[in-house]
Amino acid sequence: MLEPFRNEPLTDFRDDRSRSLFHAALDEERGRQGQTYPLLIGGKERLEGDAADSLNPARYGEVIGRIVQADLRQAAEAVESAHAAAAGWAREPFAARARILYRAAALLRRRKHEFSALMVLEAGKPWGEADADTAEAIDFLDYYGREAERIGAPQPLIRLQGEDNELLYIPLGTGVVIPPWNFPLAIMAGMTAAALVCGNPVVLKPASPTAVIAARFVALLLEAGLPEEVIQFVPGPGSAIGDALVDHPLTRFISFTGSLETGLRIHERASRLAKGQRWMKRVVAELGGKDAIIVDKSADLEAAAEAIAASAFGFSGQKCSACSRAIIHADVYDRVLEDVVRRASGLRVGDPAEYGTDMGPVIDKAALGKIADYVEIGSGEGKIVWGGGTDDSFGYFAQPTIIEGVDRKARVAQEEIFGPVLAFIQADDYADALDIANDTAYGLTGSVFSGKRAHLEEARRSFHVGNLYLNRKCTGALVGVHPFGGFNLSGTDSKAGGSDYLLQFTQAKAISEKL
């Protein structure tokens, strides 16, 4: 019998032995750089075709690996191969599929530093962020395995005399999984594992900047016993093969995490009925955010400032849950601003491979350019009181940037930047702060710091976000503890890491037999 689910502990890098082991893992990963990673279609590796370099964003002269790129023909072949495997995979019991996830979790736990070190080099994550990403991936595997066994068990129904009734959850069919680069192991692993454990073969199109991590995870799944034909690995630019994967008549669902623009495009295209298609395609989408932390005048101001800095600048603000708006009561605005600036000024920006780095690079040149553009926009919409600089001389680095005196309707207060840029907004009172926080097209995460119970209860009722945090930061959701997903244009509120998540990859079948 399995033990109850527990979240994977994080590594304490203050320990000398832990630091030594991680340095060794980084050295090993550097020794693997430059390898070529093939496609996987129909259980066979494919090395033919063009290959793209995956670069270290902290040192873009370093090639982490070369990734063979799928073309349109291979994308279609991958969907067809997955479809051919669907019937056999669907017949496997939930418990049997779950055991593969448990085995994968055990393997990943033993190789935790290996995957975390790879994330440091390919995604630019500092040690702690990378370690937390790997721990979350382990959590997804362990948690979704247990959840699969739960929904695979007999479901409770009202008994009717003279009939035998049951409700079964059966797979949807072939799924296209398109994960993001910012949580290149955790979210990718969670999306893929959830679809697989429910009996759906998966076509995995990884995020281009972090495709090596995805390739290594696929290899780990196969080592754990996943049948080769059940997962297809087809890296490639979304602009080249994304539409083909979404549009294919044999695609049953699309699981996507990424930008609002791409998510809306997928949603629109998935709604069209292709020739030969026999179902309405399901879309599970986790999109962007413009997340706010409200600080009431009764709050613990030091704790609030600490949470704002951590939420805004952790992983260089490259989280859909990151705090990009600090909405502060007028009476304490100057004090909180001063404290957050002090904390931002103490952050160490540099190579994430070095222990003690607080902020590494942003993911690529395009991201750095976008951040620089928004800093320029913000300089005209408020006053830059800290940061604002960028450096691409050898990596893609942006300073933590704080813009104060920003109007609620300003572009830097409304548009997702996905970088370390924080807008400070002054509120007249608590009601005004809530109104400002809700004045966005998004609704992913939010946080309120207040010492007044009435204000916290009002936030529970009125702060329209999928994940609301009270007197704590707005990042750092834990699997099984904080089911994650947002309202409005933040997506379909899929609640990853929650007890409802797997149902999105199944369909319920009711069976009644007269006795």
N, C-alpha and C positions, 0 to 999 in steps of 0.2 A: 504494500500500500504506500502511495506517495505521501511525503510530508506536505503539510500546508505550504502554499506559496509564500516565499519570503524574497524581498528585493535583494539583489546582489550587492554585497558590501563594496564600498569604494576603497581604492588603495590609499594608504597613508604614506605619501611621499616624504614626510618628515623623517621616516625611518630610513636609516642608511642602507639596509639590505634592499628595500624596495627601490630606492634610487639606483643602486648598482644593477639590479636586475633590469630596470627599464633602460638604462644606458646600454646594456648588453643587447636588449631587443632592438634598440635604434641602430646599433652597429650591424646586427644581422639583417635588418631591413635595407640598410644602405648597400649591403652586399648583394641583395636581390634586385637592385635597380637595373632597369633596362631590359628586363624579360618581356617577351611577347605573349599576350594572352589571347587565345582564340575564341571564336564564336562557339556556341554549343547548340546544335540543332538536330533534333531527332536522335539524341544520344551520341552524336559524332562531333568531334572537334573540327572546326573549319579554320584554316589558316590563310586561305586564299582571299585576296582583296586588299584594299588599302588599310593601313594602320595609322592610328593617331597617337601622338605622344601625350602622356599624362605627366604634368610638370609639378614640381614642388613650388607652391605659391610663395614660399619664403625665400627660395633661391631658384628662380625660374630657369636657370641653366641646367638644373638637375632633372633628368628624365626618370620618373618613378617606374614607368612601364610603357610598353607599346600595346595598344588595344586594336585588334582587328575590327573594322567597321562593317556592319551589315548594310547591304543594299536593299532595294525594294523587293527584288526577287527573294532574297534570303529572309526578309521580314515576313513575307507571305508564307514562305515555306515553314517558318517557325510557328506561325499560328496554325497551319494545317497539321504540323507534326504534333503540336500540343493537343489539338482536337482529336487526333487519332489515339492519343493515350488517355483520353478523358474517361471512357467507359471502364477501363480496367482500374484506374485510380479511384474512381467513384465507388467501386465494389469493395475497396479496402475499408475495414471498420475504422471508426474514429479513433479508437484506442491504438490501433496499429500505426496509424499516421502520427498520432501524438507521440508514440515512442521514438519516432525519428527526430522529432523536435527535442525531446529530452536528451537524446544522444548528442544532437548538435549543440545543445546548451552545455553539456558536460565537456565536449571538445573545445568549445569556445572559452569556457572557464579556465581550462588548462593552458590555453594559448592566448590568454587575455592581453598580456603585454605585447605579443606579436601584432595583434590587430590594432591595439592602441598606438603602437609605434608607427605602424603604417599610416594611421590617420594623422599623426603629427606631421609626417612627411608629405602625404598626398593632399590632405585637407587643410593643413596649417593650424591644427588644433593644439593649444597648449596641453601639457601633460594631464592636468586634472579634467579638462573638458573631454579629452580623448578617452580617458579611463571611464568617465561617466557614460560616454557614448557606448562603449563596449559593455559595461554593466547593464545598460538599458536593453541592449540587444539580447543578452542572456535572459533578462527578465521577460522580454516578449516571447522568447522560445518556451521558457518554462510556464509562463502564464497561459499562453494560447494553447499549449498542450493540455493543460488542466481544463481550460474552458471547453476545448473540443470534446473531452471525455464527458463533461457535464451535459452539453447539448446533444451528445450522441446517446445518452441514457434515455430510458423511457420518460416521456414528458407527461406531467400530470394533466388529466382531463376529468371533466365531470362524467361520472359513470351513468350509463343508461341501461336499464334492465332489458335484456334480450339482444344486446349488441356488444360487439367487441370493437372498441375504438382506440386508435393510436395516432400520434402526431410524430412524424419523422422530419428531420432536417436533412435535405439532400443537396449535393453540390449544384452550382449554377452551370459550370462548364469552363471553357477556356478563358483565362483572365490575362489582361495585359497590365503589368505592374510597372509604373513609372515613378521611381522615388527621387528625392532631392539630393543635392550634394552636401547640405549643411549638417545633416546627421547621417553620414554616408554608410554607417553600419546599422545603427539602431533603427531608424525609420525604414531603411531598405529591408532589413531583416524582418521587422515586424510586419510590413505590408506583404512580403513574400510568404512568410510562414503562415500568416492568417489565411491567405488564399489556399495554400497547399494543404494545411491540416483539415480544411473543410472539404477536401476531395477535388479541388480544382487544379488542373495543370496550369502552369504559369509561363508566360512569355515575359521575361525580365529585360526591360530596356533601362540600363543604369544611367545615372547622371554622368555626363561626359567628363567633368573634372575629377570624379572619384571612381572611375570604372575599375581600377585595379582592386580596390577594396571589395567591390561587388563580385568581381571574378573570384577572388579568394574565398568569399563567403559561399558562392555556389560550389566551389570545390569542397568546402567543409560540409555542406549539405550532402553531397554525394558520398563523402567519407562516412557520414552518419547513417547511410543506407537509403537515401532518397533515390528512387529509380531514375536513371539518366533521362529517359524519355519524358518525364513529368515536368522538367524545367528546361526552358530554352533560354539561352543567354545571347542577346542580340544588341550589343552596344552600337551607338550611332547617333548622330545629331537628330534632335527632334524635328528639325526643319526638313530632314531627309527622309526619315522613316516613321515619324510619329503619326502622321495622318493615315498612313497605310495600315499601321497596327490598329488604330482606333476604328477605321472604316471597314475593316475586313468583316465579311458577313458571318464568319465563324467566331469572332470575338464576342464573348457573352458579357463581359464586364471590364471596366477600366478602373484601376485603383491608382490615383495620382496625388502626389504632394508636390506643390511648387507654386509658381506665380499665378496671380489672378488672371492675367491675360491668357496664359496657356490653359488654365483650368476651364475658363469660359469657352475657349475654342474646342476643347475636348467635349465639354457638355453639349455644345451645339452640334458637333459632328456626330456624336453618339446618338443623338435623337433622331437621326435620319435612318430610314429603313433601306438597307442595301438589298440588292437583288439576291434572292435565296436566303435571306435572313429570316429566322423564325421566332424571334424574341425581341423585346425591348431591352436594349443594352442598359446595364446599371452602371452608374458612375459614383464612385466613392472618392470624394475630393477634399483635401486639406490645403487651403490656399493661404492668403497672406493675413497680415494684421497691422493695426496701428495702435499698439497697446499703450495704456496709460496707467500711471500710478498717481493716485490722489493722496495728498497729504492734508489732513484736517489740522486746525490749530491746536487741537487737544492731543495730537499724536506724540509718540516717542520720536522726536525729530532726528536723533542720531540713528536709530534703527531704520527710519524711513530713508535717510540719505544713503546709508549703506546698501539698502535694497535697491534704490534707484541706480546707483553706480554699478552694482553687480548685474542688474537686469539689463541695463543699457549697453554695457561694454563687454560683458562676457561673450567670448568667441567673436569679438569685434562687432557685436550687434547683429550677427548673421543668424538670427533665430526669428521665426515667425512670432514667437512669444515675447520678444525683446521689448523692453520699455523704450518707446521712442517719444513719449510725451510725459512730462512731469507736470502735473496740475496741482498747484500749491495755493493754499489759502493765503490771502493778501497779508494777513497779520504775521505769518511766519515765512513768507516767500524769500526774503533776503537771507535769512538764517539757513534755510535748507539749500538755497542756491550756493551759498558760500561753502557749505560742508561738502556738497557734491563736487564742486570745482576742486576743492582740496583733495578729495579722494581720486578724482580723475588725474590730477597732476602727479599723483604718486604711482600711477600705473606704469609698468615697464613694458614698452612695446619693442618687440624684436623677434628673433628666430624662436619658434615654439619648441624646437629641439633642445633648447637650453633650459635647464631647470630654473624655475623662478620667473619665467616670462609670463606676464599677465595677459597681454594681447599679442597675437601673432598677426599674420597678414590677412587681407581679404582674399577671396578665392581666385580672382583673375584680374586681368587688365580692364575688362569691361566693367566689372564691379567697382574697381577703383575709380574709373572715369565717372561712373554714375554718382558715386559718393562725392567726388570733387564738384560735380555739377550742382548737387544739392547744397553743398556747403556755400557755393557762390550764390545760389538762390536764397539760402538762409541769411546770408550777410546783408541782404536787402530787406529781409522780413523781420529781423531782430538784430541783436548784438552778439557777436561771437565772443564769449568770455573765456573760453579755453579751447585749444586745439585748432582744427581747421586745415592742418597741413597733410600732404600726402608725399610718398616717396616710392618711386618705382625703379630706382637705380639698380637693384638686384632682386627685389621682391615687391609684392604689392601691399604696401603698408599705409594705413590711414591712422591719424591721431584720434584719440577720443575727443569728440567735439561737442561743446555745449553752446546752444544759442538761446539767449534769454530775451524776455519781452516779446514773445511770439504771440500773434493773434490766433485764435482758435480756427480761423478759416484760412490761415496761411498754408502754402503748399507743403512746407516742412512739418505742418501739424496735421495734414490730411493724407499725404501720399506715402506709401511704403518705400523707405530708402534702403533697407537691408544692409545697414552699416552702422558704425559707431557714432551716430549723430542724434543728439538728444535736444528736443525743444522744450524749453521751460515756459509754462503758461500760468499766468496769475488768475486766480478765481476770487470773486467778491466774497463768496461764502460757500458753505458745503453744498447747498442746492445748486449753485452755479457750477461748482466743480463737477458734480454728477452730470449736469447738462452738457458741459464741454466734453466730458469723457465719452458720452453716448453720441456725440455729433461726429460720426464717422461712418463710412460705408462698411467698415469691418466690425467684427465682434468676437475676437479670439480670446485674449486674456486681459485681465485688469486686476488692479490691486488697490486697496484702500487702507490707509493708515489713520486710525482714529482711536481716541480713548473713550469715545462715547458709544455706548451700546446702541442707542437709538440710530446713530449714523451708520453703524455696521449693519443693522437690520434693514435700514433703508437701502443700503447697497445690495443686500441680498435680493430685495424686491425689484430694484430699479436699474442697477448697473447691468446693461444688456450684453453680456459676454458669455461664451461657453465655459470658460474657466475663470472663476473669480477667487481671488486670494485676499484674505483679510489679515492685516498686520504682518505680511511677509512679502517676499519678492514675487514677481509675476512670471518667472521662469523656473525650470527645474521640476516639471511634472514627473511623477513616479508611476510606473506601470502598476495597475491594480489599486493605486491610492488616489491618483488624480486622472480619471478618464479624460482624454484630451481631444478637443475639437471645438470649432467656433461657429457663431451665428452669422447671419447676413452674408456678405461676400467673402467671409473667411472660410466658406466651404459648406459641406453637407453635415457638419456636426457629427462626424463619424465616431467620436469618442474612442480613439485608439487607446489600448490598454485598459479597456473597460469591459464589463460583462456583456454588453450588447454588441460589441464590435464584430464578432464572428458571424452574427446573424446576417450581416450585409453580404456575406459570401456564400449564403445558403438560400434555399427556398423550402418553405414548409409544406409538407404533403400529409394530408389527413386521410386516414384509411378506416373505413367502417365495414364490419362484417356482421350480418344478421345471424344470430345463433338459433 
